[in-house]
Amino acid sequence: MHSKAIQDNDPIADSLKPTTFYWSPLYVSLVIILGIGIALRAIQEIPRDIIGLLAFIVIATIAELGSVEIRVTRRRNNVPVSSILAVASILTLGPLSGALTLAACGTSSIVVAILFNKGPAAKRGAWLQGRMFNHAKRVISAGIAGWVFTAAGGVSGAIIRLDNLLPLLAAATADSASNLSLHLTEQILRTGRPVMETWNQDIQGSAPFAITGVALGGGGLAVAHEWLGLLGVAVFFLPVLISGYTLRSARNAALEEQLEPYLQPDSQDEASLRMLMTLSFVIDAYNLYTYGHSTQVSVYARAIAEQLSLPEQEINILVKASLVHDIGKVGITDSIIGKQGPLTDEEYNIVKRHPAIGATIVGQLRSMERIAELVRHHHERWDGKGYPDGISGHAIPLGARILALADAVDTLCSDRPYRPTRNFYGVLEEIQRCSGTQFDPQVVRAFLAVVEERGSRFF
């Protein structure tokens, strides 16, 4: 796709113009090589407690595959679960055990994702490089944390000691600082933004939450392991493993409360649509990555529609269409919908049927033709290269153009097993890059206005 500025005099759009930097891929490669080097060094010092090491690796892998995170705000200030496990491993098993745990976790999660993919897929190389870079960052940070822990006088295996408190805080600080620094550097090299702008946009406010959470979580998990062994680890970490579901459930409940006026059935068809909405929520909940997706998309779509000053009746139709836009996935096999990895070309072609299937389902309800129309066209593109009908420009209903952008924003903002997590700036950059090709420029301008008005925390 060709980059296209949204407005020549728009300061937001100007700040989002993508620039290619040759240093970024070199930096990514160097981080991956360094991460592999630290992992190989850690293998030379495998701890005696093999069972304990395996327990940490298994928990880390489950958390990684399930995209479990401790979220302090809706999109930012997360406490990395990997860092908690790394620090706990350092305290319990040895200074290099954190790096070893995360290296094994990263390798396992990548292998599992590849095994679930039954054939070649587009951009596999970029996906693999992104995953390796993310895991290498964690391994490097854990290795540095282990070194700092030892340098500060920490003693592994003797957790309940006051003189281990300062080394624990030092290790948590080193891990968080290393992780954030590696991320900050990659963002600067990739986007060309100034250091302070990148810090303020992507990282500011994260460090205190990360350091405190890693110190408390890592220390608590280590104490649980020392007191109760594997049972203590399981009891301590079980709430964390289910936190991804519970936190998203709570967020979804709040969003659904906002949408309640649109969900009140005032006719038999409205009641039937409400049933379809419920089924759509079930489809979203099929895995953690898409849980709450339709609800979140409806919130974004409404915000964009309001920015465009659409009549309330049109917004009402758009919100309802957003809540059932993926209902057609009920006609796609579970093995594809819940796949942990990139789709093959054949699988992708099957998934592309869901807008037409969804429109057929919703279209069975009288007076729901407008909603069915938006459902059918929410994957059309401004340049005509979308599906299922390949229509372009203003031939695509405005509501569908809004829905397409809202759908993409939530997908890009959310974790996926087949690509590294995008920070919020990266999402804005991608949306701007696709203005005039995938997305209607008018809708993109409205979206950027929402960002300017409500800030990144809205997303």
Secondary structure, 3 states (H helix, E strand, C coil): CCCCCCCCCCHHHHHCCCCCCCHHHHHHHHHHHHHHHHHHHHHCCCCCCHHHHHHHHHHHHHHHHCCCCEECCCCCCEECHHHHHHHHHHHHHCCCHHHHHHHHHHHHHHHHHHHCCCCCCCCHHHHHHHHHHHHHHHHHHHHHHHHHHHHCCCCCCCCCCHHHHHHHHHHHHHHHHHHHHHHHHHHHHHHCCCHHHHHHHHHCCHHHHHHHHHHHHHHHHHHHHHHHCHHHHHHHHHHHHHHHHHHHHHHHHHHHHHHHHHHCCCCHHHHHHHHHHHHHHHHHCCCHHHCCHHHHHHHHHHHHHHHCCCCHHHHHHHHHHHHCCCHHHHHCCHHHHCCCCCCCHHHHHHHCCHHHHHHHHHHCCCCCHHHHHHHHHCCCCCCCCCCCCCCCHHHCCHHHHHHHHHHHHHHHHCCECCECCCCHHHHHHHHHHCECCCECHHHHHHHHHHHHHHCHHHC
